[in-house]
Amino acid sequence: MRKAVIYIFLILIGATSLAQQRPVMSTYMFNGLALNPAYAGSLNLFVATFIHRKQWINVEGAPTSQILTVHNSFLSNQIGAGLMVTKDRVGVHEETALYTSYAYKIKTSAGILALGLSGGFDNRRADFSKLNVLNSEDPLLSTASTRLSPNFGTGIYFANPILYIGVSVPYIIENKLYEVESTTTQSKASRYYYGTAGLVLDLNRNIKLAPSFLVTAQEQNRLSWDFNATVIFDEIAYAGLSYRNGDALVILAQMILNENFRVGYSYDATTSALSNHSKGSHEIMLIYRRKFKNWRKDQGCPVYF
């Protein structure tokens, strides 16, 4: 298995590549700021969300990610501000990122339209000494192992109490990841485009259906999409099923513990060729929400997303 993982790794960073750098997230519908800066302050609450994801269990060097987002609204819910801190590890690569977000909200008769901007940096580090290599004189292994790269993004987000829709490009600059002098070997981060939407339907007095989808377009790569259907029981328990094309079938759940705390979990059953080696992926989510007494209540505030 070690040889297989190293082989995959070398393919991903080969001669000239556009590498997949951003983590997959199965609970995207509960953490919109991780995808769209215009989501900042959309709940008109103070919200802190932490997600830990362990991907492809039993595969050595598989991705592990932690995402922390914090955001709230200000000036009578006219603007939103947010902060996102992420840490991702894939094989010998480790990336830490810090981004701030700003959203300007426009109230309309149909809901709230938000325009968002984000800015920050990524710090990438690679320790090639952890690899078992055949050729220790490979110039790729002598490159600088750390790179700090600034970036910025933008997005648009519309929501009301029963639906939401958003489009974003959270990382616009295609920064170089690695470049080896005297060779043509280089790697750079791909630009991502996200599209999200969802709504809440009343099935009866105690049960609601909340379908949602996520479309991810990455340059020089195939289009990826997730479709989810979540059932909400008595405004307390969430249970859902998602399908990610060519990758996984996802089971997820969320429980509202009290006015402030929520917990969630998702399990990805791998449907690709990796299913022969992996026991799937796990994702744990913790959410803290607080409504301050001196904040104005906004009837356009989304409740479920």
Secondary structure as UniProt FT lines:
FT   HELIX           2..12
FT   STRAND          16..19
FT   TURN            26..27
FT   HELIX           28..30
FT   HELIX           32..34
FT   HELIX           37..39
FT   TURN            40..43
FT   STRAND          46..54
FT   TURN            57..58
FT   TURN            60..61
FT   STRAND          64..74
FT   TURN            75..78
FT   STRAND          79..90
FT   TURN            91..92
FT   STRAND          93..107
FT   STRAND          112..126
FT   HELIX           128..130
FT   TURN            136..137
FT   HELIX           139..142
FT   STRAND          146..160
FT   TURN            161..162
FT   STRAND          163..169
FT   STRAND          176..179
FT   TURN            181..182
FT   STRAND          186..189
FT   STRAND          192..199
FT   STRAND          201..202
FT   STRAND          207..218
FT   TURN            219..220
FT   STRAND          224..233
FT   TURN            234..236
FT   STRAND          237..244
FT   TURN            245..247
FT   STRAND          248..256
FT   STRAND          261..270
FT   HELIX           273..276
FT   STRAND          281..290
FT   TURN            293..294
FT   TURN            299..300
//
